[in-house]
Amino acid sequence: MIPVLGAEQVLQTLAGFKEYATGTLLVLELVGTFVFALSGATAGVKYRLDLFGVLVVSFATATAGGITRDLLIGAVPPAALRDWRYVGISVLAGLVIFFSSPRPDRQRRLRNLVLIFDAAGLALFAVSGTQKALGYGLDPVMAALLGMLTGIGGGIMRDVLVSDVPAVLHSDLYAVAALAGAIVVVMGHILNAPAAPSAVVGAALCFGIRLVALWRGWRLPTAGAHEDAPGAADSAGGRRD
C-alpha cells in the first residue's frame, strides 16, 4: 500500500511540473532565449561578422546552456531542437540587431548592450535551468549547480565563437551571480514556496548582482594580481629575456 501511495505522489508531482513547464517555465525559457540571442547577435555585430555569422552566434548563445542542461538530465531531444520557437526567436533577435545596430565603430555602446542582454539571459536561464533540474528529480545541490551551468553556457559559447576569453573565467561575478539566483530557487523549492515567485526573486537577485558587479567593478581574486602592485611593473620591465 505504501509503495502505491508513493508512486501516486510521484506521478502527481510530475504532473504538476509538466503543467508548470508548459506555462511559466516555458515563458522564462523563451524570454531568456530572446535576450541571450540579442547578446550573441550584438557580439557578432561588434566583431563585424556577416549576416550568417551573426545568426549563428545568436542561435548558439541562446541555446547552448539549455541544450547542455537537457542532455545532462536526459531530456532528449533538447527543447531547443524540438521546438521551432527557439530557432525562430533566435533568428528574429539576430535580424533585429543586425539591421538596427549602430555602426561597429561605436564599440562602447555595443559593449554595454552585450553586457545588459547577457545579464538578463544569465538570470533567466539560471532560474529556469534550476527549476527544470528540480522537476527531473535532481537533489537541490546538483540542481543549483546545473542551473548555474545553464546560465553561463550561452555566454561561454558566444565568447568562444568570437575568439574571446569566456566572461565566466575573468568577469565581474558572473558564475557567482548565476549560482546566487539558482540557490534562491532551490531554497524556495525546499520551503515549498510557489515556483513562479521563487523564479522572479532568483532572477532579480542574479541580474542585480551582475549589474552592480559591473558598475562597482566587483570581482573574485585574479591570478597574477600581485604583479599589478607598485614596483612590480618596474622590476618586470627591467628584464630583457
Rosetta blueprint (number, residue, H / E / L):
1 M L
2 I H
3 P H
4 V H
5 L H
6 G H
7 A H
8 E H
9 Q H
10 V H
11 L H
12 Q H
13 T H
14 L H
15 A H
16 G H
17 F H
18 K H
19 E H
20 Y H
21 A H
22 T L
23 G L
24 T H
25 L H
26 L H
27 V H
28 L H
29 E H
30 L H
31 V H
32 G H
33 T H
34 F H
35 V H
36 F H
37 A H
38 L H
39 S H
40 G H
41 A H
42 T H
43 A H
44 G H
45 V H
46 K H
47 Y L
48 R L
49 L L
50 D L
51 L H
52 F H
53 G H
54 V H
55 L H
56 V H
57 V H
58 S H
59 F H
60 A H
61 T H
62 A H
63 T H
64 A H
65 G H
66 G H
67 I H
68 T H
69 R H
70 D H
71 L H
72 L H
73 I H
74 G L
75 A L
76 V L
77 P L
78 P L
79 A H
80 A H
81 L H
82 R H
83 D L
84 W H
85 R H
86 Y H
87 V H
88 G H
89 I H
90 S H
91 V H
92 L H
93 A H
94 G H
95 L H
96 V H
97 I H
98 F H
99 F H
100 S H
101 S L
102 P L
103 R L
104 P L
105 D L
106 R L
107 Q H
108 R H
109 R H
110 L H
111 R H
112 N H
113 L H
114 V H
115 L H
116 I H
117 F H
118 D H
119 A H
120 A H
121 G H
122 L H
123 A H
124 L H
125 F H
126 A H
127 V H
128 S H
129 G H
130 T H
131 Q H
132 K H
133 A H
134 L H
135 G H
136 Y L
137 G L
138 L L
139 D L
140 P H
141 V H
142 M H
143 A H
144 A H
145 L H
146 L H
147 G H
148 M H
149 L H
150 T H
151 G H
152 I H
153 G H
154 G H
155 G H
156 I H
157 M H
158 R H
159 D H
160 V H
161 L H
162 V L
163 S L
164 D L
165 V L
166 P L
167 A H
168 V H
169 L H
170 H L
171 S L
172 D L
173 L L
174 Y H
175 A H
176 V H
177 A H
178 A H
179 L H
180 A H
181 G H
182 A H
183 I H
184 V H
185 V H
186 V H
187 M H
188 G H
189 H H
190 I H
191 L L
192 N L
193 A L
194 P L
195 A H
196 A H
197 P H
198 S H
199 A H
200 V H
201 V H
202 G H
203 A H
204 A H
205 L H
206 C H
207 F H
208 G H
209 I H
210 R H
211 L H
212 V H
213 A H
214 L H
215 W H
216 R H
217 G L
218 W L
219 R L
220 L L
221 P L
222 T L
223 A L
224 G L
225 A H
226 H H
227 E H
228 D H
229 A L
230 P L
231 G L
232 A H
233 A H
234 D H
235 S H
236 A H
237 G H
238 G L
239 R L
240 R L
241 D L
